[in-house]
Amino acid sequence: MAWEWHRPLEARQLTLAVLSFVLVTIGGLVLLIPPYFLQGEITTVPGVKPYTALEQEGRDLYVREGCYLCHSQQIRPFKTETDRYGPYSLAGESIYDRPFQFGSRRIGPDLARVGGKYPDSWHWLHLRNPREIETRSNMPAFAFLEETPLDTSTTQRKLEVLRWLGSPYSDRELEHAVADARAQMATIADGLRSGGMALSDVQAQSEAIALIAYLQHLGRDLGPYAIPLKTAQVEEGR
C-alpha cells in the first residue's frame, strides 16, 4: 500500500536511529540558534528584580511540586485574558527566571499577576485544603508543605549560581542569604498569626511559607509597567 513506504526503513534499526538523530539535531538547532543571536534584545523593564533568597526557595518548591503543569504564568494579549488576569505579560518580566514558568496548560488559573491579589492567609488555607476556599476546586491539597521545615542548606549556593548566570545579587545578599530568608519567613509568619492563623514553630519555618513568598512576588515588580509597555511609554512622554 502507498502508506507502507516507511516499513523497510523501520526494519533497518541503525539507519532509522541515525536519521532520527539527524532530524532531532536539525530541529534543535532551529530552536536554539535564533534565540542565541537575540541575546540582549529583550526590552528591559524597570523595577523587575531577582527573587529574594526565600522567594527563590519557594520557586524551587513550585517547580518540585509540578505546579507549572496546571498553572501558566503567561497572559496573552487578548481581551478575554487581560480582563480576567490583568495586563499581558512582557518578556522582560521573566528575565531572572531560569527557566521561565510560562506553562502550556491552565487546569487552574494563570498566576502571572497573583502576587498581592490575595492575603498570605488565603494562600495558607488554600495550600492546606483548596476546597476550604473553592468547593469546586480540583487542586490537590499541599498540607504537608505546612509541616515540612524548609531546607536552607543550599540557599546561598543557589544564589551564587544565579549570579554567575546573570542575576544581579550583591556580595551582601549572597553572604546573608540564609539569614535574609529566615527574616522574611518570620515576617510572613507573624503576619499570618496576626491574621488569625495558629502557627507552630515548625509551620513558621515551613516550605509553605517559602511558596507563599514566591507566589506573592509574581507580577508585583512592574510598577507603572503593569499596564502594557507602549501605553506606559506614551504616558511618560517617550
C-alpha positions in Angstrom: 0.0 0.0 0.0 1.0 3.6 -0.6 1.3 4.3 3.2 3.7 1.4 3.9 6.8 3.0 2.3 8.3 3.5 5.8 8.3 -0.2 6.7 11.6 -1.0 5.1 13.2 1.9 6.9 11.8 0.8 10.2 13.3 -2.6 9.6 16.8 -1.0 9.4 17.2 0.0 13.0 20.7 1.6 12.7 19.6 3.7 9.7 16.4 4.7 11.4 18.4 5.7 14.6 20.9 7.8 12.6 18.2 9.6 10.5 16.2 10.2 13.7 19.2 11.7 15.3 19.9 14.0 12.3 16.2 15.2 12.3 16.3 15.9 16.1 19.6 17.7 15.7 18.2 19.9 12.9 15.1 20.7 14.9 17.2 21.5 18.0 19.4 23.9 16.0 16.4 25.6 14.6 15.1 26.2 18.1 18.4 27.2 19.7 20.3 29.3 17.2 17.8 32.2 16.7 17.5 32.9 20.4 21.3 32.9 20.7 21.5 35.8 18.3 18.7 37.6 20.1 20.6 37.9 23.4 20.2 41.4 24.8 17.2 42.1 22.5 14.6 41.8 25.3 13.3 45.1 26.4 14.4 45.9 29.9 11.5 46.6 32.3 12.4 48.9 35.1 11.5 47.6 38.6 11.9 43.9 37.8 14.2 42.4 40.5 15.6 38.9 41.0 13.9 36.8 43.6 14.9 37.1 47.2 16.5 34.1 48.8 13.2 32.9 50.3 11.3 33.5 47.1 13.9 31.5 45.1 13.4 28.6 47.5 9.6 29.0 47.0 10.1 28.9 43.3 12.1 25.7 43.5 9.3 24.2 45.5 6.8 25.4 42.9 8.8 23.5 40.3 9.3 20.5 42.5 5.6 20.0 43.2 4.8 20.4 39.5 2.6 23.5 39.9 3.5 24.6 36.4 1.7 21.5 35.0 -1.7 23.1 35.9 -0.9 26.8 36.1 0.6 29.0 33.4 2.4 32.3 34.0 1.9 34.0 30.7 -1.0 36.3 30.0 -1.5 36.6 26.3 -2.5 39.9 24.6 -6.2 39.1 24.2 -9.1 40.9 25.8 -10.5 37.7 27.3 -7.2 37.2 29.1 -6.4 40.7 30.2 -10.0 41.2 31.5 -9.5 38.2 33.7 -5.9 38.1 34.7 -4.6 41.7 34.1 -2.2 43.3 31.7 -0.5 40.9 29.3 2.9 39.5 30.1 6.2 41.2 29.0 9.3 39.3 28.1 11.3 41.4 30.4 9.3 40.2 33.4 10.9 36.7 33.1 14.5 37.9 32.7 15.6 36.3 36.0 13.5 33.1 35.6 15.8 30.1 34.9 13.9 28.5 33.4 10.7 30.6 32.9 7.4 29.2 34.0 5.2 30.2 31.1 3.5 26.8 31.1 1.2 25.3 28.5 -1.9 24.3 30.4 -4.5 26.0 32.5 -6.2 23.4 34.6 -6.0 26.2 37.2 -5.9 29.9 36.6 -2.9 31.8 35.3 -0.6 33.1 38.1 1.4 35.7 36.4 -0.3 38.5 38.4 -1.3 36.6 41.5 1.1 38.5 43.8 -0.9 40.7 46.1 -4.2 39.5 44.8 -4.9 37.6 48.0 -3.5 37.9 51.5 -1.0 35.4 52.9 -3.7 33.8 55.0 -5.7 33.0 51.8 -2.7 31.1 50.4 -2.1 29.3 53.7 -5.6 28.0 53.8 -5.6 27.3 50.1 -2.4 25.2 50.2 -3.8 23.2 53.2 -7.1 22.4 51.5 -8.2 24.2 48.3 -11.8 23.1 49.0 -11.9 25.4 52.0 -11.6 28.3 49.5 -13.4 26.9 46.5 -15.6 23.9 46.9 -15.3 23.0 43.2 -11.5 23.1 43.1 -9.7 20.0 41.8 -6.3 21.2 43.1 -4.7 18.6 45.4 -4.0 19.6 49.0 -0.5 20.5 49.9 -0.9 20.4 53.7 2.3 18.6 54.1 4.2 21.7 53.0 3.0 23.4 56.2 4.6 20.7 58.3 7.9 20.3 56.4 10.7 22.6 57.6 12.4 24.5 54.8 15.9 23.2 53.9 18.2 26.2 53.5 21.5 24.3 53.3 21.9 25.2 49.6 20.2 28.6 49.6 23.5 30.6 49.3 24.9 28.3 46.7 21.7 28.7 44.6 22.1 32.5 44.6 25.8 32.2 43.8 25.0 30.1 40.7 22.2 32.5 39.7 24.6 35.5 39.9 27.0 33.6 37.7 24.2 33.2 35.2 23.5 37.0 35.3 21.2 37.7 38.3 22.5 40.9 40.0 22.8 39.7 43.5 25.3 41.6 45.7 28.0 40.2 47.8 25.9 41.1 50.9 22.9 39.2 49.5 25.0 36.1 49.0 26.6 36.3 52.4 23.4 36.8 54.2 21.1 34.6 52.0 20.1 32.2 54.8 19.6 35.0 57.4 17.6 37.1 54.9 15.4 34.0 54.1 14.8 33.4 57.8 13.9 37.0 58.4 11.4 37.1 55.6 9.9 33.8 56.8 9.5 35.4 60.3 7.7 38.4 58.8 5.3 36.3 56.8 4.6 34.0 59.8 4.0 37.0 62.1 1.5 38.3 59.5 -0.3 35.0 59.4 -0.6 34.9 63.2 -1.9 38.4 63.2 -4.5 37.3 60.7 -5.7 34.6 63.0 -3.7 31.6 61.8 -2.3 29.5 64.6 1.2 28.5 63.5 3.5 26.2 65.3 7.3 26.8 65.3 7.7 24.2 62.6 5.0 25.7 60.5 6.5 29.2 60.9 9.7 27.9 59.1 8.0 25.6 56.7 8.1 25.1 52.9 4.6 26.6 52.7 5.9 29.9 53.9 8.6 29.9 51.1 6.0 29.0 48.5 3.7 31.9 49.7 6.7 34.3 49.4 7.2 33.2 45.8 3.5 33.5 44.8 3.3 36.9 46.4 6.2 38.1 44.3 4.6 37.3 40.9 3.6 40.3 38.9 4.4 42.9 41.6 7.7 44.3 40.3 6.4 46.3 37.3 5.0 49.5 38.9 3.8 51.7 36.0 4.7 48.9 33.6 1.9 46.8 35.0 0.0 48.4 32.1 1.0 47.5 28.5 4.5 48.8 27.7 3.6 51.0 24.8 0.9 52.7 26.8 3.3 53.3 29.7 5.8 54.9 27.4 3.2 57.2 25.9 2.1 58.3 29.4 5.7 59.1 30.3 6.1 61.2 27.1 8.5 58.8 25.5 
